Amino acid sequence: MQMTWKKGALIAALIIFMGYIVSVWWSVAPEVLSHQELKSETGNEVVGYSTTTSLILTMEKLLDKSGGWLSNDVMPPSVFMDNMPAFEFGALEQARDLALIMRKEFSRSQSQSAADKDLLAAHSKLNIEHTSWLVPSAEGEYRDAIKGLKVYRAKISDPTNQDAQFYARADNLNEWLKEVQKRLGSMSQRLSASVGQERLNTDLAGDSEASQSTPNNASNQIKTSWWKIDDVFYETRGATWALLNFMKAIEVDFADVLKKKNAEVSLQQIIRELEETQQSVWSPMILNGSGFGVVANHSLVMANYISRANAAVIDLTNLLTKG
């Protein structure tokens, strides 16, 4: 009887250990896209090819990485994992933003023009709940979105097809950068809340006639739950990973616009700051020390890179507007 109990405990411990090893393996983030991956296989540089390809490859890497798409898994060990699902969600949000701007701005010459049907379908497919696992499954819908993006990419690469276009203009790029600013600002605030802080209410600042539906307090104490700190960190890490892929593609497709506005260095600065967010995390857990305490605070370090990237995005926006 005693030997049976020991064998059972040993088997359970072995299963838990193997599950842990699998979890560590599945938690390895995919590689950042290289410039070579964003280039056309035919060698013909088509405007919009790199941006569309970056969105396609970003989604494919999320779906095809070790463990596949984990956000909707209901079986162990992935059901017990939260870091990689948070990474996936952060990257997915950036993909949704880019798909939206491609549908509304990059593929349209003016406000009266019709949206591309393949981009419309792709954007719709990307907006399914990322935790959906039955019918339809998140993976199935996202792969359908990739198919639609590939069709659009083929259309803009065909010189005989003038119906599908990608317009690389300063005003179009600015529309996407505005979305990026909002995302980065939100990430920075959420990361900074890891140590708790009192924030003044600036909702109506800058407009004496502004109003809102219900009154708010003059200040609020904001602090991220200890249980959510690592989720916020990895969600930001996933978002910046995807954003880095997209910025590299923008550097290619909008090269002429950036050169004319003398804004190449500003975009390169954004890329450099985003690259810093992808450094290896050597700690087995996300530490949450105070700002100047003995123990590091990984969230504040990440917030620093995010804030600097956001400042560079604002500079780039100003250059595109006034340069």
Secondary structure, DSSP 8 states (H G I E B T S, - for coil): -HHHHHHHHHHHHHHHHHHHHHHHHHT-------TTTTS-TTS---TTHHHHHHHHHHHHHHHHSTT---TT--STTGGG--HHHHHHHHHHHHHHHHHHHIIIIIT-SSTTS---HHHHHHHHHHTS-TT--SSS-HHHHHHHHHHHHHHHHHHHH-TT--SS-----HHHHHHHHHHHHHHHHHHHHHHHTTS-EEEE--TTTT-TT---SS---SEEEE---TTTHHHHHHHHHHHHHHHHHHHHHHHHHTHHHHHHTT-HHHHHHHHHHHHHTTS---SSS--B--TTSSS-BHHHHHHHHHHHHHHHHHHHHHHHHH-
